[in-house]
Amino acid sequence: MTAETQPRPAPVSFARAFRFWLWLGFVSFGGPAGQIAVMHAELVERRRWISERRFLHALNYCMVLPGPEAQQLATYIGWLLHGTRGGIAAGALFVLPSLAILIGLTWAYLAFGQVPVIAGILYGIKPAVTAIVVHAAWRIGKRALNNAALWAIAAAAFVAIFVLHLPFPLIVIGAAVLGFVGGRIAPERFKTGGGHGRAKAGSAPSLIDDDTVVAHAGYRTARLVSVLLVGLALWASVYLGLVASLGLDNPITRMAGFFSAAALVTFGGAYAVLPYVFESAVNQFRWLSATQMIDGLALGETTPGPLIMIVAFVGFVGGWQTDALAAALGPGHRLASAALAACVATWFTFLPSFVFILAGGPLVEATRDSLSLTAPLTGITAAVVGVILNLALFFAFHVLWPAGFDGRFEWPAALIGAAALVALLQARLGVPKLIGLCALAGLAIEFGQR
């Protein structure tokens, strides 16, 4: 039997899809590239729930949006399979396991962070995270910077954030404008190829194939308006509830406002928006220290789910250290305060992603292969390379000179970071294995110095 003559897969029940999304939420390590690869292998190749072309079309749309593209892709495919409830289930289950794990790990970090075992693990993981960020800049730059114009945008973005200290949202807007103008003046320099390959010829039929009409995916203006209104109502009800119960100046209420704004400028993935989160959470609001921010990214790399889930860590630490519920419940509710802050940060970070998919999905299905934002996206992607390079330098400084340039240089950490970078570039070692090996190296160094 040839691939073309294989039968189309049977319809997938919501319960079966729910079990798959739950499983994915616990195994989605490796960042967006790894998560997208797992979904492609499972949904396109193994289960054949969606065709290659439809998968890539959905992915291209998610790449245009702010927010975590892998989580949005899961939401999109869940919506195609089972409508609104399918999209909500897929997107939520992509996040909830990570939220629960991060709350537990962050509590352990704050309560037992000075225990030698924990300290040794973090000592090994932090230089590995620095190497991962450098590798991310190299990987994105290799794909995105294919001409002098894009190199110039990347360099300008680096200067803007590293030298001029311009805010990240302003850099995103500027890059988008340059991309839009460049697409009109020199379209050949601002074309994007989608970057994810082509559909395979002679492939077996899928449940949602290239020409499959999905009844609930048709565009209706009334539905678009209703989704936007429901999304706005969900945002406003939670935010106003926090204001009414805690007040405008409470750290948790401020987190709701900040992460709502951050969710709208997370173009280019978590690595690109982290400088913005760092600047605000560490320097402006002082919810946590720079060292804690690096530790949070290290913890985020060890858990499944989107890397932007570091917002849960930021929220938990901020809620813990400020005891944000003290005024409402009295002092001594640090754990409840921290857990609520982590949930608030997660809610306001991911709510826009659901609205983008559930509102925009029908439009994308109706205009397949005719997205008009590729030139601005190309400009943003180029700028992201410069921003990520700035982030890598920031991490390297705090890892290698934890006490500043006047302190000692951490040669063991430098060796771990260099070995990790070689493993990523040459051996193509997966992130979970890399983190595990570097954690063991950190433990060996910690106990070897005793």
Secondary structure, DSSP 8 states (H G I E B T S, - for coil): --TTTS-------HHHHHHHHHHHHHH--SHHHHHHHHHIIIIIIIS-SB-HHHHHHHHHHHHHSSS-HHHHHHHHHHHHHHHHHHHHHHHHHHHHHHHHHHHHHHHHHHHHTTSHHHHHHHHHHHHHHHHHHHHHHHHHHHHH--SHHHHHHHHHHHHHHHTS---HHHHHHHHHHHHHHHHHH-GGGS----SS----TT----SB-TT---GGG---HHHHHHHHHHHHHHHHHHHHHHHHHH-TTSHHHHHHHHHHHHHTS-TT-HHHHHHHHHIIIIIIS-SS-HHHHHHHHHHHHTSSS-GGGHHHHHHHHHHHHHTTTHHHH-SS-HHHHHHHHHHHHHHHHHHHHHHHHHHHHHHHHHTTT--S-HHHHHHHHHHHHHHHHHHHHHHHHHHH-TT-TTS---HHHHHHHHHHHHIIIII---HHHHHHHHHHHHHHHHHHT-
